[in-house]
Amino acid sequence: MPMKRNALFLLIFPMALLVGCQGLPPPITPKEMIVEGTEFKFSPESLEVSIGQPVKLTFKNLGALEHDFSVMEIPLLSRVVTAPTPGHSHEMPVQPDLHVAASGGQTMTLEFIPTEPGRYEIICTVAGHKEAGMKGLLIVKAP
C-alpha cells in the first residue's frame, strides 16, 4: 500500500503546485497620484483611492516655504516614505499616520495602502499653514 500512496503523491503534488501557482493573483500596480503644494493650498484638494489599492503619491512643493502632506489618522496596511527632508523637525504632539515633507522646490514620494473606507483630512502641519487654508480631503472607498 505505501508504494501506491507514494506514486499517487508523486503524480498529484506537481499538478497541485502547477494549479496553485497559476491561481495567484497578479501583483497590484500602485495608483500614481501627484499633489502640488503652494502657499497655502494643495492641488488637487481632494483625492480618491480604494481600500487595498497601493498608492504612490508624489508631493511636489512648488512654493518657497517648506510644506508637508499629512493625514493624522488613517488605518494603513503599509507605508513607505522617501528620505526625510533635512531640517524638517517641527515638534508635533502626535505624529501623523501619513506624512511627507518637502522644502521649497523639492519633490518627495509617499507610498501607502489604505485599509478602511472613510474621509480623511489632509493638512500641512507647519505652524499656521492649515489655518491659512492648506488642507484637503483623502477619500478612501470600498473596491
C-alpha positions in Angstrom: 0.0 0.0 0.0 2.8 2.6 0.8 4.1 2.3 -2.8 0.7 3.2 -4.2 0.4 6.2 -1.9 3.9 7.4 -2.8 3.2 7.0 -6.5 -0.1 8.8 -6.1 1.6 11.6 -4.2 4.3 11.9 -6.9 1.6 12.3 -9.5 -0.7 14.7 -7.6 1.8 17.0 -5.9 3.4 18.5 -9.1 -0.1 19.1 -10.5 -1.2 20.8 -7.3 1.8 23.1 -7.4 1.1 24.0 -11.0 -2.5 24.7 -10.3 -1.7 26.6 -7.1 0.9 28.8 -8.8 -1.5 29.7 -11.6 -4.2 30.7 -9.1 -2.1 33.5 -7.6 -3.4 37.0 -8.4 -1.0 39.3 -10.3 0.7 42.0 -8.3 -1.4 45.1 -7.9 0.0 48.2 -9.7 0.1 51.2 -7.5 -2.2 54.1 -8.3 0.1 57.0 -9.0 -1.0 60.5 -7.9 0.6 63.9 -7.9 -0.2 66.6 -5.3 1.2 70.0 -5.6 1.7 72.3 -2.5 2.0 76.1 -2.7 1.4 78.9 -0.3 -1.2 77.9 1.1 -3.1 75.2 -0.7 -3.0 71.6 -2.1 -3.8 70.9 -5.7 -5.9 68.9 -6.1 -7.7 69.5 -2.8 -9.4 66.1 -2.9 -8.0 62.7 -3.7 -9.9 59.4 -4.1 -8.4 55.9 -3.5 -9.7 52.4 -2.8 -9.2 50.1 0.1 -6.3 47.7 -0.6 -5.0 49.6 -3.6 -1.4 50.6 -3.2 -0.9 54.3 -3.8 2.2 56.1 -4.9 1.8 59.8 -4.1 4.3 62.3 -5.4 4.3 65.5 -3.3 5.7 68.5 -5.3 6.3 71.6 -3.2 6.0 74.4 -5.8 6.1 77.1 -3.0 9.0 78.9 -1.5 8.2 77.7 2.0 8.5 74.2 3.5 5.2 72.3 3.3 4.1 68.8 4.1 1.3 66.4 3.2 -0.1 64.8 6.4 -3.1 62.7 7.4 -3.2 62.5 11.2 -5.2 59.2 11.5 -5.9 56.7 8.8 -5.8 52.8 9.0 -3.0 51.5 6.8 -1.6 48.2 5.7 1.8 49.7 4.9 3.6 53.0 4.4 6.9 53.9 2.8 8.3 57.4 2.7 11.3 58.7 0.8 14.2 60.1 2.9 13.0 62.8 5.3 13.7 66.4 4.4 16.8 67.8 6.3 15.7 70.4 8.7 12.1 69.3 8.9 11.8 68.9 12.6 8.9 70.9 13.9 7.5 69.3 17.0 4.1 67.6 16.9 2.4 66.2 19.9 1.0 63.4 17.8 2.8 62.0 14.7 0.6 61.7 11.6 -0.1 58.2 10.1 0.8 59.6 6.7 3.4 62.3 6.4 5.9 63.5 3.8 7.6 66.9 3.9 9.4 68.9 1.1 11.4 72.1 1.2 10.5 74.8 -1.4 11.0 73.4 -4.9 11.5 69.8 -3.7 9.6 66.7 -4.6 9.1 63.7 -2.3 7.2 60.4 -2.6 4.9 58.6 -0.2 3.6 55.0 -0.8 0.8 53.5 1.3 -2.1 51.1 1.3 -5.3 52.2 3.0 -7.5 49.6 4.8 -10.6 51.4 5.9 -13.2 53.4 4.0 -13.7 57.0 5.1 -13.0 60.7 4.6 -9.6 61.7 6.0 -8.4 65.3 6.3 -5.2 66.2 4.6 -3.2 69.1 6.2 0.1 70.8 6.2 1.4 70.6 9.8 3.8 73.5 9.5 2.6 76.1 12.1 -0.2 78.3 10.7 -0.4 76.6 7.3 -3.6 74.6 7.9 -5.2 77.7 9.4 -4.2 79.6 6.2 -6.2 77.1 4.1 -3.7 74.4 3.4 -6.0 71.4 3.8 -7.7 68.9 1.7 -9.6 65.6 1.7 -8.5 62.0 1.1 -11.5 59.8 0.3 -11.0 56.0 0.7 -13.7 53.9 -0.9 -14.5 50.2 -0.8 -13.5 48.5 -4.0 
